[in-house]
């Protein structure tokens, strides 16, 4: 697996959060102590890990065509858990809640 992560260090995470915090369309979702820039940064770091796992581990195993049916099934379930993790982050970030396709969410996003 490629060990060079775009968001793998504290300084990189802070730099991205600070950068996102300059965008009013992001900060409008801040509430209390919750900063949307940090939520998005955490989301992107976790998505990077999930996408890497899928692209570098799971998809190659699937496309090699050497797994017995039970292992195919297990791998598909594993991929499903990564997809669940991705969906969680899409729902967690207020900025991306318009993806839920709910009229009041789309209207608020503008």
C-alpha positions in Angstrom: 0.0 0.0 0.0 1.3 3.5 -0.8 2.4 5.0 2.4 2.5 8.6 1.2 -0.7 10.2 2.4 -1.8 13.6 1.4 -3.3 14.3 4.8 -1.2 12.0 6.9 0.3 14.4 9.4 -0.9 16.9 12.0 0.6 19.9 10.2 -1.0 18.9 6.9 -4.4 18.4 8.6 -4.2 21.8 10.4 -3.1 23.5 7.2 -6.1 22.1 5.3 -8.5 23.0 8.1 -7.1 26.6 8.3 -7.5 26.9 4.5 -11.1 25.6 4.5 -11.9 28.0 7.3 -11.2 30.9 4.9 -14.3 29.9 2.9 -17.5 31.5 4.1 -19.6 28.7 2.5 -17.8 26.3 4.8 -17.8 28.4 8.0 -21.6 29.1 7.7 -22.0 25.5 9.0 -20.1 26.2 12.2 -22.1 25.6 15.4 -20.9 26.1 19.0 -17.5 24.4 19.3 -18.0 22.4 16.0 -16.0 23.9 13.2 -17.0 22.6 9.8 -13.5 23.1 8.4 -12.2 20.6 10.9 -15.1 18.2 10.2 -14.3 18.4 6.5 -10.6 17.9 7.1 -11.3 14.8 9.2 -13.7 13.6 6.5 -11.1 13.9 3.8 -8.4 12.2 5.8 -10.7 9.2 6.5 -11.9 9.2 2.9 -8.3 9.1 1.7 -7.7 6.0 3.8 -10.9 4.3 2.6 -10.2 5.0 -1.0 -6.6 3.9 -0.7 -7.7 0.6 0.9 -10.2 0.1 -1.8 -7.9 0.9 -4.7 -4.7 -0.6 -3.4 -6.0 -3.7 -1.5 -9.5 -4.6 -2.2 -10.0 -3.9 -5.9 -6.7 -5.7 -6.9 -7.8 -8.8 -5.0 -11.2 -8.7 -6.7 -9.8 -8.2 -10.2 -7.1 -10.9 -9.9 -9.9 -13.5 -10.4 -8.3 -16.0 -8.0 -10.6 -16.0 -5.0 -13.0 -18.9 -4.2 -16.7 -17.9 -4.0 -16.7 -17.6 -0.2 -13.7 -15.2 -0.3 -15.4 -13.2 -3.0 -18.4 -12.8 -0.8 -16.2 -11.8 2.2 -14.3 -9.3 0.1 -17.6 -7.8 -1.2 -18.8 -7.4 2.4 -15.5 -5.8 3.3 -15.9 -3.3 0.4 -19.4 -2.6 1.7 -18.0 -1.6 5.1 -15.7 0.8 3.4 -18.7 2.2 1.5 -20.6 2.5 4.7 -17.7 4.5 6.2 -17.8 6.8 3.2 -21.5 7.3 3.5 -21.1 8.1 7.2 -18.7 10.9 6.4 -21.0 12.3 3.6 -23.7 12.5 6.2 -21.5 13.8 9.0 -20.2 16.9 7.2 -22.9 19.5 7.2 -21.5 20.9 4.0 -22.3 17.7 2.1 -25.7 17.0 3.6 -27.3 18.1 0.3 -26.2 14.7 -1.0 -28.9 13.2 1.2 -31.3 14.5 -1.5 -33.8 15.9 1.1 -35.5 19.1 -0.2 -34.9 21.1 3.0 -31.2 20.2 2.9 -30.8 21.1 -0.8 -32.6 24.4 -0.2 -30.4 25.3 2.8 -27.3 24.6 0.8 -28.3 27.0 -1.8 
